[in-house]
Amino acid sequence: MKKKIEILAPAKNLIQGIAAINSGADAVYIGAPQFGARSNATNSIEDVAELVKYAHLFNAQVFVVINTILYDNELETCRKMIWELYDIKVDALIIQDMSILEMDLPPIVLHASTQSNNRDADKIKFLKDAGIKRVVLARELNLHQIKEISDTADVELEFFVTGALCVSFSGNCYMSVANGERSANRGSCAQNCRLPYNLIDGNGDTLIKNSHLLSIKDLDVSDQIPNLIEAGICSFKIEGRLKDVVYVKNNVSYLRQKLDSILEGNEKYTKASSGKCIFSFDSSLNRTFNRGYTDYFVNERHQSIGSWESPKSKGQYIGKLVRTVGNSYEIENGNLLNNGDGLCYINDDNEAEGIYVNRAENGFVFPNVLKEIKDGTFIYRNNDAAFIKLVEREDSAIRKISTTLLLTESTSGFKLTATDEDGNTSKVLLDHPKEPTKNNESIEDNIRIQLAKTGFTPYTADEITIQFSENWFLPISKINEMRRLVYEQLSTIRIENYKVEEHQIVKTSHPYPEAKLDFMYNVSNKMARKFYERHGVTEIEKAFELQWDPGKSRVMTTKYCIKYELEKCPKYHKDTLGVKVKEPLVLKQGELEYKLKFNCKPCEMEIWEKDAEFEIEED
């Protein structure tokens, strides 16, 4: 049997979830009323149920995100909500808190969220043996590490393919809670990483002023999909539960077409859901929100990944500014621009600035505000007005399931049979007198024309067969009625025939790979503690949120490295290193101040609060 390869799309709400399915998503992930890591993307049980029904029509899946850490007084509320989600036939839950494995659960499939910081093969195998069916891998992994995990753990693996990158190891960022009690692990990240900072060295000298030093580019590993599949990935996840519907449709359609071309004629792999998509727009990742793109570490560390000028969307590169003429700009490829577009450029202070296009004409742009921009400046479009208007249309992405129709006669009239691409069959009988046509002329062509009018249904009639013993007459109204009923019934049958995978968690006691857990394991309740203790853990530190030591804490661990970005890495830049920077390096933004610690052996950077003390590692 061929292995199914999935595109997994974000859904902020029901409307965006349906749009993702229509654009070709094999699965969507969506927030429930509570406990999702995006507190601004919650949904009612009723809306999730509607999305489940729509997705299952196309054999697509719905995963619900329950990936915050839980407090003791929330455990029972969470348990009850899980039962409600099971009752509406949700396909799986994406979880971070291990307390969920201790609950009295229905037989619902569980996936381990990337918030669980899944980057170690032994720990991922532990999760698989504890009953987790799929693991969402950390984004920092490279192809060799993914292959090792796949060979070791034998569990479904999901990997991010496009979207924003969290600069920290997922689940291990505490900057937000340390600076205002908004916990990222509780769904309320304040995005301190996207703020501008000054970089100060150990002598107190300012090396860089007012730059977004922790902001990194967005992820795009779409050209690595074949390699990632061979390494063991079965699900390609798009980040963006807070993004708009145009972003979702653009990303999904781009990946759908790319993956379809990879899977076409493939003997080992196949797509994970039904139907084909028709698009009225040409998708391109750079036409919606992006900060520029990086493949991060999938092919090891080999390039700068920072987006220091701005944490906002850079967009699509248009061309250089040729010159300013009167109250307009002449821009290379300016004929690509439209009225209402938003443009972005980097000014002399290395900051992103923007203008709106009031009028675009013959390569000249007349902006809302004429700013002084140097000739030769790179111009980007970060708001593509015409593209947005086109993609926002409900019919810009349509998904259809292929069917064949067979119209035959019965003892009391006629029978229409619809068979879909998955082998589901629907039959409708019409009691109607069998009367020959005038002059015994065939009307089969007219019947075919009417049966082919599938309109707003999720079906196409790709093959229509009519088997009559004589040239029977059939009114157009009756043909249309049979077609409508056979497809309505087929939709009901498809949803009824959809099988939700079930998996009952059975408590185990196999040993956890670590005996001692620090705060980065985010143990925030008694049931999570009980889970780890049953698996042999002897020392368990409380979650950061329950024991924060103001001013002295480690608030982030990251694979991203400011020394590398400055080309001052003793490993990668030893031949061009020049004068070493005096440590500790400090990030300062108003009252916020952080010290940077560089751990060169694992190639990681730590961020500590200003009063922390640590030894500086020698190069």
N, C-alpha and C positions, 0 to 999 in steps of 0.2 A: 504494500500500500504506500502511496506517495505521502511524504510528510507535508503538512499544511504550513504555509508561510503567511504570516498575518501582518496587516497594517493596523495599528492601534491608535485611535485618534482621541483627542481631548474633547470633552463636551461640558461647556460651562452651564448649559441648561438644555431643556428638551429640544428647543428649536435648533440649537447648534448640533446636538446629537443627531437629529434627523438629517441635517445638512451634511454631516460627516458620513453617514450611511449612504446618502444619495451620491456622495462624491467618491465612494468606493472603499470606505473603511470596512475592514473585516471585523472590527471590534471597536467599542468606544469605552472610555472610562469617565465616570461622572461622580460628583459628590452627592452624598445623602443629606438628610437634614442636619446632621452633626458629625463631628470627628474626622473631617477631611482636612488635609494640609493646606487648603485654600479656603479660608473662612468666608471669602466673598463669592464663593461658587457652590453654594448649597442648593439642594433641590428637595421638593416634597416627595414622599413615597409615591404619590399618585403620578407625578411627572416621570419618575424613574420607571414606574410600571408601564406608562405609555411608550417610553423609549424602548423598553424590553420587548414589548409587543411588535413595534415597528422593526426593530433590529432582527428579531427572530424570523420575520417574514422573509428576510434575505439570508437566513442562516448565519447572521452576524451575532456577535456576543456583546453583552453589557457587563462591565466590571464596575463595581462600586468601591470608591476610595474611602477606607476607614484607616487613615495612616497618621493620625496624631498619637502622641502618648496619652494615656488615660490616667485619671486620678481615681482613687478608691471610690469616691461618691458618684462616679460616672459608669462604673462597670456594669451595673444592672441595666441602666438605660441603654448602653451599647448592646448588651446581650439581646434585649427585647427588640431593638432595631434590626439586628441581624436576622432574627426570626421573621420580621416583616419583609425584609429583603428576600429571604428564601421563599416566602409565600408568593411573591410576585415574579418568581423564576429568574432572578438575577443569576448570571453565570458564574461569577466569582467575586470575592472581596480582596482588595489590596490592603494589606495590613502592615503596621510597624510594631505595635505593642504585642509582646508575647503573652500577655494576659488573656488574649482572645483564644489562644490554644488551651487555656485552662477552663474556659466557659462550657456550659451546657449548650452545645451548638447543634443546629440541624446539619444534615449531610451536605454542606455547602463547600465549594472549592475555595481554597485560600492561596493567595499569591503574596510573597514577601516583597513589600515596597522597597524602592531604592533607598528610602529613609532608614532601612535596616543596615545600610552601608555594606552591601553585598559584594565584597571584593576578594574574599579568601575562600579557596576551594573547599577546605575542610569544614568551614562554618556553613557553607552553602550545602554541602552534603549532609551536615547535621540537620539543617532545616528540612531538607527533602525527607530524611528519615523520621522527622517529627510530624510529617503529614502535609508539608507545603508542596503544592503541585507545580508552582512556577515561581521563579526568582527574578526580580527586576534588578539587573546588574548595575553596579556603580559605573558612572560615565567615564571614570578615570582609567578603566581597563584597556589594555591593548589586545590585539588579536591572539597573541600567544597565551596570554592569561585567560582569555575567554575559552580558548580551546582546552586548556588544562582543566578549567572548571567543568566544561562539558564532559570531558573524559572521566573526571573524578566523581561528579555528583549525579549524572544521569537524571536531570530534572529539566523541565521546560525553562528556557532562558529568554528573557525579554531585554531589549537594549534600546536606548534612545537613539533616534536617527536624525531628527531635526529639532530645533527650538533653543530656548535660552538655557544657559549652563549656570548651575549653582557653583560658585567659586570654591566652596567648602566641600569636603566629603559629605554627601547627603546624610542628614540626621545629626551631623556633628558641628553645626554652626550655632553659636550661642551669643553672637554679637548683639542680636536684636533684643533678647531677653536681658542681657547685661546692661543695656543702655536705655531701658524703658519698660521692661517687664512685658514685652511683646514677644512671645516665644514662637520661633519658627516651627518647632516640634508640636506646637499647639495650633498651628494654622494661621499665625499672625506675624509673619516675617516683615520687619520694617525696612528691609533691603539696605542696611548700612553699607553693604559692599558696593552699592552704586553711587555713593557719595563722593565728592571731590576731596582729596587729601593733599597735604604737603608731605614730602618725604625728607626727613631730617637724619643726618648721620650721627655717629657717636661723638663727633666734635661739636655738635649743635649747629652745623651748617645745613642750610636748606638746599637739597640737591634738585628737587622738582617742586614746583608750586602748583597748587590748585588743579590737580589732575585726578582722574577717576582710576586710581591705581589698583583697585581690586575688581574693577569691571572688566569682564572678558567677553570675547565675541560669542556669537551664537554657534550652535553645533550644526554641522551638516556632514554626515558620513554616508550620504546616499550613494556615492560612487563606490563605497566599500560593501554594499549589500551582498554581492556574490561571495566575497571573502568572509563576511560575517555569518552568512548562512552555512558555509562550509565549516566555520568554527563552532557552530552549534546554536546560533540564534534562530528562534522560530517566530518571534514577534518584534516588529519594529515600531517603536513608540514615538509619537510626536508630542513634544512638550507644549503646554499652552492652555490650561484650563481657564485662564483669565483673558485670553486673546479673543478678538472679535471673529465673527462668522466668516469674513473674507479671508482672514489668515487660515482658518481651519479648512475651508474649501480649497484654497490655493495649495496648501501643504499636502492635503490628502490626495487631491487630483494629480499633483506632480508625482507623488510616490506611487500612486495606483498605476499610472502609465509606465513608470520606470520599472516597477516590480513585474507588471504583466509582460513586458518585453523580455525580462530575465526568465520568467517561468514558462514562456511559450515554448512548447515542444520539449520541456524538461522531463526527463524520465524519473527523477528522484523527488521533485517538489511540485506542489500545486497551490493554488490560492485557497484561502480558508473560508470563503463564503460564496454566495451565488449572485448571478446577475452581471450585466455589463453596463458600463457608464458612458454617457454621452455628455460632452462638455461644449459649451458655447464660448469658452475662453481658453487662451493659451497660458497654462500655469507656469510660473517661474518663481522660485523661492525668494529672489531679491525684490519682487514686486509687492511684498507685504512685509510686516515688521521684521527687521533684522539689524544686528549691530555689526554686520560683516560676518564672515563664516570661518570656522576652523574645524578640522577633524579631531581636535583635542589631542588625546594620547593614543588613539586607536592604532596608529602607526609609530608609536614611541614619541618622545619629545624631540621635535625638530624645527619648530618655528615659534615666532612670537604669537601669543594668543590674546594679548590684552586689547581692550577697547577703551583706551585711556581718555580719548577726546570727549566722549559722551556716552552715557548709559542708554541714550535714546536710540531710536531706529535711524540707521544711516540710509538704508534703502538701496535703490538701484543706481549704479553709476551711469551718468548720462554722457558727460564729456567735460572738457576744460572750458573755463570762461575765456573767450577770445578777446573781448573788449567790452567796455561800457560805452554806449552810444546814447546821448541825451538821457532820457528817462527809461532806458531799456538796457538789457544785456544781450550780447551775441554769444551764444553757447554752442560748442560742438554738438552735433546731433540734436540741436534744439527743436528740430521738426518733430521729435518724439514727444514733446511736451504739449500739454493741453491746459486750457483754462481751468483754474481751481487746483492745479497741482501744488504740492508742497515741496520745496527744495531745501537741501541741506549742504553746508560746506564748512570747512574748518578755517577759522579766522587766524589772524597773526598771533593771538594768544593761545593758539592750539586748542581752542574751544569750538564746539559745534554751534553753528548759528543757522537760522532758518528764515526763509521768505516764502510768501505765497505768490503764485502766478495769477495776476488779474487777467492777463491776455497773452496768448502765445501766437506768434504770427511770423511766418517765413524765417524760422530759426532765431527770431528775436523774442525775448521775454520781457514783458512789462510787469514788474513786481508791485505788490501792495506797498512796499517801502523800499526805496532805492538806497541800498547800503554800499559802502565803499568796499569793493572786492577786488583783489589783485588779479590782473590778467594771468592766466595759467592755473588758477585755482580749480581743483576738482569739484565738480557739481554732481550731487546725488539727488534723486527724487525719492522722498520718503512718504509721499502721499500721492498716489496715482489715481486721480479723480475718475478718469474714464474707466480704468480697470475695476475700481471699487464699485462703481455704478453697475457695471456689467456683471460682476461676480455676485453682488447682492441679490440679483434677480433669482427668484425661487427656481426658475427653469434653466438656470445656467449649468446645473449639474443634475442629470436625470439618470436613474438606475432602473434597468429593466431586466426581468427574468424571461428567458427564452421559453416559448411553448410551441407545441403543435396542436392543431385543432382537427378533429374528425367529426364531420356531420353525416349522420346516417339516418335511415328511416326506421321507425319502430312500428309495432302493431297498431298503436293508436296515434301515431304522428311522427315525431322526429326526435333524435337524440344527438346532443352535442357533447363531445368528450374533449377535455383539455388535459394535456400531459406536459408537465414542466421539465426543465433541464435536470432536475433531481429525481425524476421518476414519480412524483406525486400526480394523482389523477383525480379529475373532477368531472362528474357527468350530470347533465341536465336533460330532462325529458319534457317535451312539449306536446300536449294533446292538441292535435289540430288535424282537420280533414286533409287527406291527401288528394289534391286536385291537380290535374295536368295543367301546364301553362297553355296560354293561347297559341294556337298553331303548333303546339308541341315543341316550342323553341326552348333551348337550354338557357337558364338564367344563372348558371354556376358562376360565371365571371362576376355578376352583380352580387351574388351571395358572398363570394370571396372578398370583394371590396368592403362589404359591411362587416364581415368577421375580422378583417384586418384592422379595423378602427378601434384599437385598444386605448387610445386617448390618454387619460390621466391615470389609468390603471398601472400597476407596476409590471406590466407584461408586454411582450411583443408576440405576435402570432407569426412565427417564422416559416411555418409550413402548414398549409390548409388543404385538407383532403375532403372531397365530397363524394359519397357513395350512395347514389340513388338508382333504383331499378328503372325509374322513368323520370322525365323532366317535370318534377313536381313544382308547383307554385308555392312560394313562401313569402308572405308580406315582409317588407323591410322592418316594420315595427317588431315583428316576432323574431326576426334574426337578431336584432339589436337586444331584445329582451333576453334571448338565450345566451348571447355573448356576455352581457352584464352579469347574469346569474352564475354562469359557469366560472367566471373569474372571481366573483365575490366568494363563491364556495371554495375555490382553489386557495384563496388567501386564508380562509378559515382552516382548511385542511393542512396547509403548510405550517401554520402556527401550532396546530394541534399535534402534528407529527414531529415538531422540533423536540429534540431530547436534550434536556439540561443535564450535564454531567453532575453526578453527585459523588461526594467523598466524605465519609465520616471520619473525623479525627479520633484516633485511638491514642490515649496517653502512653508515652514511652518513657524510658529512663536511661537511654543510651547517653554516654558522657558528652558534655559540651567540650569543645576543644580548649577552653580556658577555664582555670579554676578560680581566677579572680577577675572581677569586672569593675572597671572604673566608671565614672559618670557618663562616659561616651556611649555606654550601652543603654542609656535612657530608661532605667528601671524606675518607674514612678508610682507603682501600686503593689499591693500585697500579692496579687495573683501572678504578676510577672516575676516577682521575687520567688514565689513558690515554684513556678515553672523552671527557673534556672537552678534552684536548690535541688529539685528532683533529678536534674541532669548533672548533679555532682559539683556544682559551683559552690565554693565555700565562703567567698567574700564578695559582697555585692555593694557597691557604692550607690548612693541615691542619685537620681537624675539631677542635672545641673539646676533645673528649675526649683528643686527642693532644697538646695544647699549652697547656692551661689555665695562666693566670698568676694564682696565688692572690691574692685580695683586690682585684684591679684590673680584673676582666673585666666586660664587658657580658653579663648573664645572661638578659635577656629583651627582646624588642621586641613591643609590643602596641598594638592599636587602642583598647583600654580605657584610660580616662584618669581618674586620681583627681581631678585639678583639675575635670574636668567633673562628676564625681560630687558634688564639694563646691560646685558652682555657682560656681566661680572661673575658668572658662574665658574668656580674653580675647576669643574669637571668639563663643561662643554666649551668654555672660552679660555682655557689655560694658555693657549698660544697667543691670544690677543687681549689678555686680561688687563694689562697696564697696571695702574695704581689701584690697589684694593680699597674698597670702601671701609671706612671705620664703623664698626658695629658697637652697640646695637642700632639698627635702623629703626626709625620711629615714624609711624603714620599719625598725622595730626589734622584734625578737622574741628575747628572751634574748641569746645571743651573736651571733645573726644581725643584720646591719645592711646596708641597701641605700639607695643614693641614687637619686632619681628625676630623669630628664631628660625635658623636654617638647619635642618637635619639632612645633611648631604648624602648619608649612606642610603636611606630609603628615598631620597630625592623628594623631600616634603618641606613645607614651610608652616610654621605655627604662628598664630597671632595671639598675643597676650595683652592683658590690660596693663596700664602704665606703671602700677606699683608692684608688678610681678618681678621676681628675681629668678634668674636662670644662668647657667653657664653658656658662654658662647663657644660653639664648636670650632675647633681649629681646622683650617682648610687642609 
